[in-house]
Amino acid sequence: MDSDLSKQIKKLTIAERIRLVEEIWDDIARENEGFELTDSQRQELDRRLQTYSGNPSQGRTWEEIRAEFLKS
């Protein structure tokens, strides 16, 4: 990575860096149009979905987690 770019990124707040990573990830996902999951990733997602289905009130939403993380 370009050292100037890296220096600029390090000047951002943690919240700004998280937003930047989210934007980069969203852009990659749009360009890739559906990447393949490994078997273990698929199994883990199935396990989590099953856990959620058994007790949907347990846990937190992505919005709750993100808001807590960005409180800086």
C-alpha positions in Angstrom: 0.0 0.0 0.0 1.2 3.5 -0.8 2.8 4.9 2.4 1.2 8.3 1.9 -2.2 6.7 1.7 -1.4 4.6 4.8 -0.4 7.8 6.7 -3.7 9.5 5.7 -5.7 6.5 6.8 -4.0 6.5 10.2 -5.0 10.2 10.7 -8.7 9.1 10.6 -10.6 8.4 13.8 -11.5 4.8 14.5 -15.1 5.5 13.5 -14.0 7.0 10.2 -11.7 4.0 9.5 -14.5 1.6 10.2 -16.7 3.5 7.7 -14.0 3.4 5.2 -13.6 -0.3 5.5 -17.3 -0.8 5.2 -17.3 1.3 2.0 -14.4 -0.7 0.6 -16.0 -4.0 1.5 -19.3 -3.0 0.0 -17.5 -2.0 -3.2 -15.7 -5.3 -3.4 -18.9 -7.2 -2.8 -20.7 -5.2 -5.6 -17.8 -5.9 -8.0 -17.5 -9.6 -7.1 -21.2 -10.2 -7.3 -21.4 -13.1 -4.9 -18.3 -14.8 -3.8 -18.2 -18.5 -2.8 -18.3 -19.5 0.8 -16.2 -22.4 2.1 -18.0 -25.4 3.6 -17.0 -24.4 7.1 -18.3 -20.8 6.6 -21.6 -22.2 5.3 -21.8 -24.6 8.3 -21.1 -21.7 10.7 -23.8 -19.6 9.1 -26.3 -22.4 9.3 -25.4 -23.0 12.9 -26.0 -19.3 13.7 -29.3 -19.3 11.9 -30.4 -22.3 13.8 -29.4 -20.7 17.1 -31.3 -17.5 16.1 -34.4 -19.5 15.0 -34.4 -21.2 18.4 -34.3 -17.9 20.4 -34.7 -14.8 18.2 -34.8 -12.4 21.2 -31.2 -13.4 22.1 -28.5 -11.3 20.7 -28.3 -7.8 19.2 -29.0 -6.3 15.8 -26.2 -5.2 13.5 -27.4 -1.6 14.0 -27.0 -1.9 17.8 -23.5 -3.4 17.5 -22.4 -0.9 14.9 -23.7 2.1 17.0 -22.0 0.8 20.1 -18.7 0.3 18.2 -18.9 3.8 16.5 -19.4 5.7 19.8 -15.9 7.1 19.7 
